[in-house]
Amino acid sequence: MTDPVSVRDEFLAALRTERGLAPNTVEAYRRDLDQYLAFLAERGVTDPAEGDVAAFVAALRARGLRPSTVARKLAAVRGLHRFAVMEALATADPTLLVEGPRRGASLPKALTVSEVEAILASPDPDTPLGARDTALMEFLYATGARVTEAVDLDTTDVDLDTATALVTGKGSKQRMVLLGRYAVEAIARYLPHRLELIAGRGDPGALFVNARGGRLTRQGMWGIVRRHAAAAGIDRNRVSPHVLRHSAATHMVEGGADLRSIQEMLGHASISTTQVYTRVSPEHLLEVYRTAHPRGL
């Protein structure tokens, strides 16, 4: 495999165009592969097909990186070499004999229903930004949407009459999500304020906009969620848009929803992913045991 940088660029282009990965995901691949190619360059290896992938993995482990991080970087390297072989840019794949680290299930801790309610009650819905923050967080919790899906959401994707929204997930796959009464009411209250925020600036099409009338970013959404968590007296480091997504799924499972429905709501390709996201809490398991088992009382 010659000119590894060019091969890397071709691989990243394929991820964008053929697999439809999001720009942030492609950029994460780029960072991991740049680290791999730099590792080979330091050792005078000009042909990654002959590189010592096992040594790269060992170096990552020696730095004390988490198994999940090492596994992610190795996955990027595997993808690069498989692509090179498939495109006849290399005759061998040095990753075939490399075993990745074991990864345990990494779960964020779900918030309680009362904690979510406290966060949702934090903004002042009578102000433009407060109305936006309420609408955003109600949307995230109602739908279990990913933060990138909320960023990309346009006003035309939302139908308040049917209480639904069309979100675009991983691989540009679209799915319909239900909003629920609270999210519908919050978005309806926010829409007039949205017009105030974009006044005189041109409409960007985005449902959630920033104070300057532009599309709200991932970083902006993270900041909003964490700011209101802190205002509600909750450790902001425990809270993120993803934690709201995980909490929504967990609360639905604990409320009796089946995993297949949760899979559709979250946009998971595999039910096994849904099972990891929606483990019930020990407290809920104890409650179910006590009420359902003949000798549980």
C-alpha positions as CSV (number, residue, x, y, z in Angstrom):
1,M,0.0,0.0,0.0
2,T,1.8,3.1,-1.2
3,D,1.2,6.7,-0.2
4,P,-0.7,6.0,3.0
5,V,-1.9,9.5,3.3
6,S,-3.6,9.3,-0.1
7,V,-5.2,6.0,0.8
8,R,-6.4,7.4,4.0
9,D,-8.0,10.3,2.1
10,E,-9.7,7.9,-0.3
11,F,-10.9,5.8,2.6
12,L,-12.4,8.9,4.3
13,A,-14.0,10.0,1.1
14,A,-15.6,6.5,0.8
15,L,-17.0,6.8,4.4
16,R,-18.6,10.1,3.5
17,T,-20.1,9.2,0.1
18,E,-20.7,5.4,0.1
19,R,-21.5,4.9,3.8
20,G,-23.0,8.3,4.4
21,L,-21.3,8.8,7.7
22,A,-21.7,12.2,9.4
23,P,-18.9,14.7,9.1
24,N,-18.1,14.4,12.8
25,T,-17.8,10.7,12.5
26,V,-15.5,11.0,9.5
27,E,-13.4,13.5,11.4
28,A,-13.1,11.1,14.3
29,Y,-11.8,8.4,11.9
30,R,-9.3,11.0,10.5
31,R,-7.9,11.7,13.9
32,D,-7.4,8.0,14.8
33,L,-5.8,7.2,11.4
34,D,-3.5,10.2,11.7
35,Q,-2.3,8.9,15.0
36,Y,-1.7,5.5,13.4
37,L,0.2,6.8,10.4
38,A,2.3,9.0,12.7
39,F,3.1,5.9,14.8
40,L,4.3,4.1,11.6
41,A,6.3,7.1,10.4
42,E,8.2,7.4,13.7
43,R,9.3,3.8,13.1
44,G,10.4,4.4,9.5
45,V,7.5,2.4,8.1
46,T,6.4,3.8,4.7
47,D,4.1,1.0,3.8
48,P,1.3,0.5,6.4
49,A,0.5,-2.9,4.9
50,E,3.7,-4.1,6.5
51,G,3.2,-2.1,9.7
52,D,3.1,-3.7,13.1
53,V,-0.5,-3.1,14.1
54,A,0.0,-5.2,17.3
55,A,2.7,-2.7,18.4
56,F,0.4,0.2,17.8
57,V,-2.3,-1.4,19.9
58,A,0.3,-2.2,22.6
59,A,1.5,1.4,22.6
60,L,-2.1,2.6,23.1
61,R,-2.6,0.3,26.0
62,A,0.7,1.4,27.5
63,R,-0.7,4.9,27.6
64,G,-3.4,3.7,29.8
65,L,-6.2,4.4,27.4
66,R,-9.6,2.8,28.1
67,P,-10.3,-0.5,26.2
68,S,-13.2,1.2,24.4
69,T,-10.9,3.9,23.1
70,V,-8.3,1.4,22.0
71,A,-11.0,-0.7,20.3
72,R,-12.3,2.4,18.5
73,K,-8.8,3.3,17.1
74,L,-8.2,-0.3,16.1
75,A,-11.5,-0.3,14.3
76,A,-10.5,2.7,12.2
77,V,-7.2,1.0,11.4
78,R,-9.0,-2.2,10.4
79,G,-11.3,-0.2,8.2
80,L,-8.3,1.4,6.4
81,H,-6.5,-1.8,5.7
82,R,-9.7,-3.6,4.5
83,F,-10.4,-0.8,2.2
84,A,-6.9,-0.9,0.8
85,V,-7.1,-4.6,0.1
86,M,-10.6,-4.3,-1.5
87,E,-9.4,-1.5,-3.7
88,A,-6.3,-3.4,-4.7
89,L,-4.1,-0.9,-3.0
90,A,-2.5,-3.5,-0.8
91,T,-2.0,-7.3,-1.0
92,A,-2.3,-8.0,2.7
93,D,-4.2,-6.9,5.7
94,P,-1.9,-6.8,8.8
95,T,-4.9,-6.4,11.2
96,L,-6.3,-9.9,10.6
97,L,-4.2,-11.5,13.4
98,V,-4.6,-8.7,15.8
99,E,-7.1,-9.2,18.6
100,G,-8.9,-6.2,19.9
101,P,-9.4,-5.5,23.6
102,R,-12.5,-6.8,25.4
103,R,-15.0,-4.0,25.9
104,G,-17.5,-4.0,28.6
105,A,-20.8,-2.3,28.1
106,S,-20.3,1.4,28.8
107,L,-23.5,3.0,30.0
108,P,-24.2,6.5,31.1
109,K,-26.2,6.6,34.3
110,A,-29.8,7.5,33.6
111,L,-31.3,10.4,35.3
112,T,-34.4,9.9,37.5
113,V,-37.7,11.1,36.2
114,S,-37.7,13.8,38.9
115,E,-34.2,15.0,37.8
116,V,-35.3,15.2,34.2
117,E,-38.4,17.2,35.3
118,A,-36.2,19.6,37.3
119,I,-34.0,20.2,34.3
120,L,-36.9,20.8,32.0
121,A,-38.4,23.2,34.4
122,S,-35.2,25.3,34.7
123,P,-35.6,27.7,31.6
124,D,-37.8,30.7,31.6
125,P,-40.3,29.9,28.8
126,D,-41.4,33.5,28.5
127,T,-38.0,34.6,27.0
128,P,-36.9,33.7,23.5
129,L,-33.8,31.7,24.6
130,G,-35.7,30.2,27.5
131,A,-38.5,29.1,25.2
132,R,-35.9,27.6,22.8
133,D,-34.1,25.7,25.6
134,T,-37.4,24.3,26.9
135,A,-38.4,23.2,23.4
136,L,-35.0,21.7,22.7
137,M,-34.8,19.6,25.9
138,E,-38.5,18.5,25.7
139,F,-37.7,17.4,22.1
140,L,-34.6,15.5,23.1
141,Y,-36.3,13.7,26.0
142,A,-39.6,13.0,24.2
143,T,-37.9,11.5,21.1
144,G,-34.6,10.1,22.4
145,A,-33.0,11.8,19.4
146,R,-29.3,12.1,19.0
147,V,-27.8,15.6,19.4
148,T,-26.8,15.7,15.7
149,E,-30.3,14.8,14.7
150,A,-31.6,17.8,16.7
151,V,-28.9,20.0,15.1
152,D,-30.0,19.0,11.6
153,L,-33.8,19.3,12.3
154,D,-35.5,21.9,10.2
155,T,-38.9,23.5,10.9
156,T,-40.3,21.6,7.9
157,D,-39.4,18.3,9.5
158,V,-41.8,18.9,12.4
159,D,-45.6,18.5,12.2
160,L,-47.3,19.7,15.4
161,D,-50.7,18.6,14.1
162,T,-49.7,15.0,14.1
163,A,-47.2,15.4,16.9
164,T,-44.4,13.9,14.8
165,A,-40.9,14.8,13.5
166,L,-38.8,13.4,10.7
167,V,-35.2,13.0,11.9
168,T,-32.2,12.0,9.9
169,G,-29.9,9.6,11.7
170,K,-26.7,7.7,11.1
171,G,-26.1,6.8,7.5
172,S,-28.6,9.4,6.4
173,K,-31.4,7.1,7.4
174,Q,-34.7,8.9,8.2
175,R,-37.3,7.8,10.8
176,M,-40.4,9.3,12.2
177,V,-40.5,10.0,15.9
178,L,-43.4,10.9,18.2
179,L,-43.2,14.2,20.1
180,G,-45.8,13.9,22.9
181,R,-47.9,16.6,24.4
182,Y,-45.3,18.4,26.4
183,A,-42.8,18.6,23.4
184,V,-45.6,19.8,21.1
185,E,-46.7,22.5,23.5
186,A,-43.1,23.6,24.1
187,I,-42.3,23.8,20.4
188,A,-45.5,25.7,19.7
189,R,-44.6,28.3,22.4
190,Y,-41.1,28.6,21.0
191,L,-41.9,29.2,17.3
192,P,-43.0,32.8,17.7
193,H,-39.8,33.5,19.7
194,R,-37.8,31.7,17.0
195,L,-39.1,34.4,14.6
196,E,-37.7,37.1,17.0
197,L,-34.3,35.4,17.0
198,I,-34.0,35.2,13.2
199,A,-35.6,38.6,12.6
200,G,-33.7,40.5,9.9
201,R,-31.1,37.8,9.5
202,G,-32.7,35.4,7.0
203,D,-34.2,32.1,7.9
204,P,-31.6,29.3,8.2
205,G,-34.4,26.7,8.2
206,A,-33.2,25.1,11.4
207,L,-35.8,24.5,14.1
208,F,-33.4,25.3,16.9
209,V,-31.4,28.5,16.4
210,N,-28.9,30.4,18.5
211,A,-29.1,34.0,19.8
212,R,-27.7,35.3,16.4
213,G,-30.4,33.5,14.4
214,G,-28.1,30.7,13.0
215,R,-28.4,27.0,13.4
216,L,-27.6,25.8,16.9
217,T,-24.5,23.6,17.1
218,R,-23.7,20.4,19.0
219,Q,-21.6,22.4,21.4
220,G,-24.4,24.9,21.9
221,M,-26.9,22.1,22.7
222,W,-24.4,20.5,25.1
223,G,-24.0,23.9,26.9
224,I,-27.8,24.4,27.1
225,V,-28.4,21.0,28.7
226,R,-25.5,21.3,31.2
227,R,-26.4,24.9,32.1
228,H,-29.9,24.0,33.1
229,A,-28.8,20.8,34.9
230,A,-26.6,23.0,37.1
231,A,-29.4,25.4,37.6
232,A,-31.6,22.5,38.8
233,G,-29.0,21.5,41.3
234,I,-27.7,18.5,39.4
235,D,-24.0,17.8,38.7
236,R,-23.6,19.1,35.2
237,N,-20.9,16.5,34.5
238,R,-23.6,13.8,34.8
239,V,-25.8,15.4,32.1
240,S,-25.6,15.7,28.3
241,P,-27.9,15.3,25.4
242,H,-26.9,11.7,25.2
243,V,-27.9,11.2,28.9
244,L,-31.3,12.6,28.1
245,R,-31.6,10.1,25.2
246,H,-30.5,7.2,27.5
247,S,-32.9,8.4,30.2
248,A,-35.8,8.6,27.8
249,A,-35.2,5.0,26.7
250,T,-34.7,3.7,30.2
251,H,-37.8,5.4,31.5
252,M,-39.9,3.9,28.7
253,V,-38.6,0.4,29.4
254,E,-39.3,0.9,33.1
255,G,-42.8,2.0,32.1
256,G,-43.4,-1.2,30.1
257,A,-42.3,-0.4,26.6
258,D,-41.0,-3.3,24.5
259,L,-37.4,-3.2,23.2
260,R,-38.5,-3.4,19.6
261,S,-40.5,-0.1,19.9
262,I,-37.5,1.5,21.7
263,Q,-35.2,0.3,18.9
264,E,-37.5,2.1,16.3
265,M,-37.6,5.2,18.5
266,L,-33.8,5.5,18.9
267,G,-33.0,4.5,15.3
268,H,-30.8,1.5,16.3
269,A,-29.8,-0.9,13.5
270,S,-29.5,-3.8,15.9
271,I,-31.7,-4.7,18.9
272,S,-28.5,-5.7,20.8
273,T,-27.6,-2.0,20.9
274,T,-31.0,-1.2,22.3
275,Q,-30.6,-3.8,25.0
276,V,-27.4,-2.1,26.2
277,Y,-29.0,1.4,26.3
278,T,-32.1,0.3,28.1
279,R,-31.0,-1.7,31.1
280,V,-33.5,-1.1,33.9
281,S,-32.3,0.2,37.2
282,P,-31.7,-2.1,40.1
283,E,-34.4,-0.2,42.0
284,H,-36.9,-0.9,39.3
285,L,-35.9,-4.5,39.0
286,L,-36.4,-4.9,42.7
287,E,-39.9,-3.3,42.5
288,V,-40.9,-5.6,39.6
289,Y,-39.5,-8.6,41.5
290,R,-41.5,-7.8,44.6
291,T,-44.8,-7.3,42.7
292,A,-44.4,-10.1,40.1
293,H,-42.6,-13.0,41.8
294,P,-44.9,-15.3,43.9
295,R,-42.4,-15.1,46.8
296,G,-41.1,-11.7,46.1
297,L,-42.9,-9.9,48.9
